[in-house]
Structure formats: structure tokens, C-alpha cells
Amino acid sequence: LVVNGQLTLQDKSSCFPAQILLKSKKFRLDSDVIDCCAAPGNKTLHLCSSLSDAASRVLAFDIREDRLKLMKERCKVSGVMEKVEFFLQDFLEVSPMEARFSNVSGILFDPSCSGS
């Protein structure tokens, strides 16, 4: 399963940011979440596996095209492409008032783990 990409091994520390967000009293499991420095996708995959509501999405931002491409490949192999919307964009340059973010109730921000 690991070799063909259907299972992603992660250490505990890489799972903490998503778990803390998902356990927050203000986060709704039926809502969307933004991963603002997402590639190569470990935390995005973790979020997708935890968001059971069919309408929930992860809005994944990254500024590097090569890393976002790798993330798309990983999401495809893992079978979660329908749950992820990819943005080759700096998250700090978007307006939170845009309609596409109206269902967001959480933001995952873990730049120390990101090469972006």
C-alpha cells in the first residue's frame, strides 16, 4: 500500500496541526479548510481522510508549480482528487471575502514544514 501510494506514513508531529484544527470547537466538519502552504501534501491528505462529509473540500495553496504538481499526483494516487481544489498562488494575496471561501471554517498554516 505504501509503495503504490495508497497509504502515506507520517510521524506524529506532522499530524498534530491537522488534528488540532479538526478538534477545534469552531471548526465544522461539514465545511471547507484551507491548507495555505500545502505541497507536497501530507497534511492535505490527512485532512482529506478526516473530512468525512462529501461536500467538504481542502483548498490547497502553494507557490511552487513543481511541488503542486507532485501534490496533485499524490492526491490522485490516494483517491482524493475530488476533495481538493489546487491553487498555484500565494495564499497571502487572496481575499477571504471571495465567494469561493464562504464555506471555510478553518485554515491550516504550518510553514515550518513547508519548503514553499
C-alpha positions as CSV (number, residue, x, y, z in Angstrom):
1,L,0.0,0.0,0.0
2,V,2.8,2.4,0.8
3,V,4.8,1.6,-2.4
4,N,1.8,2.3,-4.6
5,G,0.8,5.5,-2.8
6,Q,-2.5,4.3,-1.3
7,L,-1.1,4.7,2.3
8,T,1.1,7.6,3.4
9,L,3.2,7.1,6.5
10,Q,3.6,10.2,8.7
11,D,5.2,10.8,12.1
12,K,3.1,12.1,14.9
13,S,4.4,15.6,14.7
14,S,3.3,16.0,11.1
15,C,-0.3,15.0,12.1
16,F,-0.6,17.5,15.0
17,P,-1.5,20.6,13.0
18,A,-4.4,19.0,11.3
19,Q,-5.6,17.2,14.4
20,I,-5.5,20.4,16.4
21,L,-7.6,22.2,13.7
22,L,-10.1,19.4,13.4
23,K,-10.6,19.2,17.2
24,S,-11.2,23.0,17.4
25,K,-14.6,23.9,18.7
26,K,-15.0,26.5,15.9
27,F,-14.2,24.1,13.1
28,R,-17.2,22.4,11.4
29,L,-16.6,19.0,9.8
30,D,-19.1,19.9,7.1
31,S,-17.0,22.9,6.0
32,D,-14.0,23.5,3.8
33,V,-10.5,24.0,5.1
34,I,-7.6,26.0,3.6
35,D,-4.1,24.5,3.6
36,C,-2.1,27.6,2.9
37,C,1.3,26.1,2.2
38,A,0.2,22.7,1.2
39,A,2.7,21.0,-1.1
40,P,3.9,18.2,-1.1
41,G,0.6,17.3,0.5
42,N,1.0,15.2,3.7
43,K,-1.3,17.4,5.8
44,T,-3.7,17.8,2.9
45,L,-4.0,14.0,2.6
46,H,-4.5,13.8,6.4
47,L,-7.3,16.4,6.2
48,C,-9.0,14.6,3.4
49,S,-9.0,11.4,5.3
50,S,-10.6,13.1,8.3
51,L,-13.2,15.1,6.5
52,S,-16.0,12.6,6.0
53,D,-18.6,15.0,4.7
54,A,-18.9,14.6,0.9
55,A,-19.2,18.3,0.4
56,S,-16.1,19.2,2.5
57,R,-13.0,20.3,0.5
58,V,-9.4,21.2,1.1
59,L,-8.4,24.3,-0.7
60,A,-4.7,23.7,-1.2
61,F,-2.3,26.7,-1.9
62,D,1.3,26.6,-2.9
63,I,3.5,29.0,-4.8
64,R,5.8,26.4,-6.4
65,E,4.4,24.7,-9.5
66,D,6.8,21.7,-9.2
67,R,5.6,21.0,-5.6
68,L,2.0,21.5,-6.5
69,K,2.3,19.0,-9.4
70,L,3.8,16.4,-7.0
71,M,0.9,17.0,-4.6
72,K,-1.7,16.5,-7.4
73,E,0.0,13.2,-8.3
74,R,-0.1,12.1,-4.7
75,C,-3.8,13.1,-4.3
76,K,-4.7,11.3,-7.5
77,V,-3.0,8.1,-6.3
78,S,-4.6,8.4,-2.9
79,G,-8.1,8.8,-4.5
80,V,-8.9,12.2,-3.0
81,M,-8.8,14.5,-6.1
82,E,-12.5,15.3,-5.8
83,K,-11.9,16.7,-2.3
84,V,-9.0,19.0,-3.1
85,E,-9.0,22.3,-5.1
86,F,-5.5,23.3,-6.0
87,F,-4.2,26.9,-6.2
88,L,-0.9,27.9,-7.7
89,Q,-0.9,31.1,-5.7
90,D,0.4,32.9,-2.7
91,F,-2.3,32.5,0.0
92,L,-1.5,35.9,1.3
93,E,-2.6,37.5,-1.9
94,V,-6.2,36.2,-1.9
95,S,-9.2,38.0,-0.3
96,P,-11.0,36.0,2.4
97,M,-14.2,37.7,1.2
98,E,-14.3,35.9,-2.1
99,A,-17.3,33.6,-2.6
100,R,-15.2,30.5,-3.1
101,F,-14.1,30.8,0.6
102,S,-17.6,31.2,2.0
103,N,-17.7,27.7,3.5
104,V,-14.3,27.8,5.1
105,S,-14.2,27.4,8.9
106,G,-10.5,26.6,9.3
107,I,-7.0,27.4,8.0
108,L,-4.1,25.1,8.4
109,F,-0.9,27.1,8.4
110,D,2.3,25.1,9.1
111,P,5.1,27.0,7.2
112,S,7.9,25.4,9.2
113,C,7.2,22.1,7.5
114,S,6.9,23.6,4.0
115,G,9.7,24.2,1.5
116,S,7.5,26.9,-0.1
